[in-house]
């Protein structure tokens, strides 16, 4: 086994369940820490260009941090990641009313999404697998969903996340990881100077309710053009209706490669640390969120207060609100069919 795996006690959840921490470490000194609560990545540590081991994500070493609202930081998000308009959908002629936790909309699985479930973790090849069962009717979603999420750390500094799920009834499934990346090694600073590249020629526009309205627009000539490396903050406050609507970037981008093969989705680079983060996925979309609603009130590890826009989220996914827009890739998982997707985050040093 190339990856060292250690299991330790992390804390006791409010419901009395014990929560374990799994620490993965490869031969290069890269470390990934994941807890059973929400199958949550609490820290990714990687050596910067000087060899100093730095945290690449925001987070905390305290369980209570994740039990309280923390913006889904590092969590496995579901049963349906992102937003569903008016908190409901129709499937097979039946309407399912969901919890409203984003104005009139449903966000990231509802009141008790996967981010607040205690998964069962066990060591796997070069990583750890987290399993749970979402009961039929949980958060009013149809079908008993059996889920396994496997995190693997390779010798080439790639963290892979493999999602597998099956339901005994037709249902909707859209899973993602909600890590907040700041690859500068200084999580108390904005990411606006970090360079971002997205493999996307178009994005889904938001309606006035903050949910995709069905319109897919080209990024060319707009603040959403990240087809070449561009500072995250270059147009983050542009006088553009979509930027104003999202309070910055909080938009789904349509990836150019729509195949189910693992394909490039994004690259993020920090001159300060020399770290380059490449994102690959089998999903058709990626949500760019620039931590617009962090304010410094949320304090993470080492007492660091996370200011506004101190991270970038790169949430690989099906498009939000797909049950309302049939030209979007479908989030419906038929009974007995396999939900099977992979997202990989590869770290390296690029001295520019």
N, C-alpha and C positions, 0 to 999 in steps of 0.2 A: 504493500500500500504506500503510495507516494505521499499521501497527505496524512499528517498527524491529526488525530481526532481526540479531543478530551471532553468529557461530560462532567458537569458540576452543578451543584444546587444554586439556583438563582434567586428564588423567593417563593412566597406563598401568596397566591391570588386572593382577592377579596372573597371569593366563593369557597375558599379552603383548599383549592387544588394546588399541588406542588408544581413548580415550574423549573425545568432544567435549562441550563445553558450548554450549548455545544460550541467549542472553539476548534476551528479548522486552521491548520498551518501547513504551508507547503515548504519545499526545500529552499525557496528564495526569501523566506521570512514573512511572506504575505499572510495575514490572519483575517479570518472572517468569524464573527461571533453572532450566533443565532439562538433565540430562545423559543421555547414551546408556546409561549403566549403569543398568539397571532402569527406563529411561524415567522417571527420578526427578526430581521437583520438589525442588530443593535450597534454594530461597528464593523467597518472594513478598514484594516490597517495596511498601508503599503509604503515602502521606502521611497522617499522623494529623491531628487537628483543628487542630494548630498549624502544619501544613505540613511537619513533620519526617518524612523518609522512614524507615519502620520495617519490620523483618522481621515478617511475619505468621505465619510457620511456623518450627518448629524445624528445625535442620539444620546442615550443615558445608560448608566449601569444600575439604575434603580427600577424595579418592577412597577412601582406606583406611577412612574412617569408614563408608562404605556397603558395603564388602567385609566388614566385621565386623558382628556382631549389633548392630543399632541400632533394633530394633522396626519394621522395614519403613518407616522414616521417609521419607515423600514418594514412595515407590515405586509403580509399576504392579504390582499384585498379581494373580497367577493361576498355573496355569490355573484353579484354583478358589479364590477368595478365601474367607477365614474357615474354619470348621471342618467336617470330615467325621467323623462318629462312628466310632470303632474303625478309622479309617484305611482305609476301603474302601467300595465300592459295587458294586451289580449293575446291569448295563446289557445289554439284549437277551439276558438269560439267562446272561451271563458275569460272574464276579466279578473285580473289579480291586482288588488289594491295594496300598495306598499307604504312603508313608513316615510313620512316627509321629514327629512333632516337637512335639506338644503333649500330653504324657502318652500316652494310648492313641489320641489323635486325630491327624488330619492337618490342618495349618494352612497357609493361604496358598500352596498349591502344592507344599509339601514341602521336601526338602533343598536343591534347586536350582530355586526358583520363578522367575518372571519378574523378580522384584526383583534377581536376580543375573545376568541375561542382559544382554549388550551388544547393544543395538538399533542399527539403522542409521538415523541421523537425517538429515533433509533439510528445507530451508526450504519452507514451504507458504504459502498465502494467509493473511496476518496471524498466522502461527505456524510450527509445525514438526511434521512427522510422523515417528514412530518405528516401524520395522517389524522384525519378526522371524518366524522359523519355529520352531515347537515340533514336533519330530519325533514320529512315531508311536512310542509307548512311552516317551517322555520322562517321567520321574517315574511311569512305568507308566500314564499316561493313554492311551487309544486315540485313533488318528487323527493325521494330520499337520495341524496347525493353523497357518494363516497369519494373522498379526495385524498390524494397523496402528492406532496410537494417535496422534491428532492433537490438539495443544494450540494453541488460538487465543486471542489477546488482543484484545479489542475496544476501541473508543474510549469505551465506557461502563463501563470497568473490570470487565469480565467475562472470566474465564478459563474457556473451554469445553474439555472433554475428550471427544473423539469416539472411541469404540471400535468397530472393525470387525474381524470375524474370520470365517473359513470353514474347515471341516474336510472332509477326504476320507472320513472315517468318522464314524458317530455317536459323540459324545463328551459331556463335560460342560464347561461354560464359565461362569465367574462372575468378572468382572473388576471391579476397583475401584482407586481411588487412596488411598494411606494417608498423606496429609499430616497432620501434627500442628499444629493451629492454636492460636496464642496471639495474639489480635489486640489485646492491650493495648499492644504495643510494648516489653514487658518480659518476655522469655522465661524469666527466672530466677524468676518469680513464679507462684503457682498461678492457675488459671483459675476457681476456685470462686466468685469474685464476678462473673464475666461472665454475662450473661443469655442464656438459650437458649430457643428456641421450636421445637417439632417438630410437623410436620403429621401427627400420628399419634394415633389414638384407642386403639391397642392395640400390644402387643409380644409377642415370642415368649419364653416362659419357658425358663430353663436347667434341665437336669437336673443330677444330682449330679456328672456328668462334665464340666460346663461347656459342654455342647452343647444346642441346643434340643431339647426332648423332644416337640415337636409341639403343645404347648398354646399357644393364642393368647389372651391375657388383656387385659381393658380396663385402661387406665392410670388411669382415674378413681379417686380415693381412695388412690392409691399414690405412692411416690417417683418413679414413672415418668411422672407427669403434667406434661408440658412443653407442653401445648396453648396456654398463654399464657406470655409471657416470665417465666422463673423463674431465680433464681441457680443455676448449675450445682452449687454446693456445698450447696444448701439441705437436701437429704436424702441426700447422697452417702454418709453413714455411718449411715443409718437402720437400726434393728433390724428389718430385713425380710429374709426368707430369700433373695430374689433379689439384693438388694444384697450380702448376705454372700457368696453364691455367686460373684458377679462381682468381689468386692473393690472395689466401687464400681459404676460403670456400664461394662458391656462387653456390651451387649445390642442385638439387632436390633429395630427398630421398624417396624411395618407401616404404610406410608404410606397415607393416606386415598384418594388418587388412584391407582388401579391401572392407569390407561391407559398406553399407550406414548407418550403425548404428554409433552412437557417440563412438569413440574409442580413446585410448591414442596415442599421436603422439610424445610428447617431454616433458622433464622435465629439468628445469634450476635451479641451486642452488648457492647461494652466502654465503660463510662462514662469510663474513664481516657483512652482514645485517641479516642473518638467514632466508632470504626469499627463499621459494621454489615456483617456477612457474610451474604449470602443464598445458599442452596444450592437448586439445581433439578436434577431428574433425570428420566430415563425409566424408571428402575428402580422395583421395588415396595417396596424396603426400604432402611433406613439403619441402620448400626451406630454406636451412640454408645459411644465408648471414651474414658475420662477419664485416660489415661496413668497408670493405677494402679500400674504396675510400674516406672516411672522412679523413680530413687532419689537422683539427684545424682551417680551414678557415671559417667553418660554426659555427655561434654563436647562441646559444639557450637562453632559459630563464635564467634570472639573469646574463646575459653576459657570460655564460659559453661556452668556445670553445670546440667543440667536436673533440677529436683527433682520429686518425686512430684506428679502431677496438675497439671503445668505446661502441659498442652495438652488440646485436645479433638479427637478424630478423628471425622469425619463421613463414613463409608464407605458410599457408595451401592452397592446390591447386590441380588442375589437372596437369599432367606433362607438362613442357614446350615443345613446338614444336610438339604437339600431332597430328596436321594435316598432318605432314610429316611421322609419324610413327604409323601405324594403330594398332600395338600391344600395344600402350599406351592407357589408358582409354580415351574415346572420349570426346572432348569438344563441340561437335555438340549439339545444342538445337533445336529440331524440333518445327515447328510452333504449337503454342497452348499448348505445353508441359510445365511443371513447372520445373524451376531450383530451387532447394530447398536444401540448405546446411547450416550446423551450425558449428561454431568453438567456443570453450570455453577456457578461460584462468582463471585458479584457483590459487589464491595466499594463502599461509599459512606461518607460522613460524615453522622452524625445527631447533632446537638448537642442532648442532652436537658436 
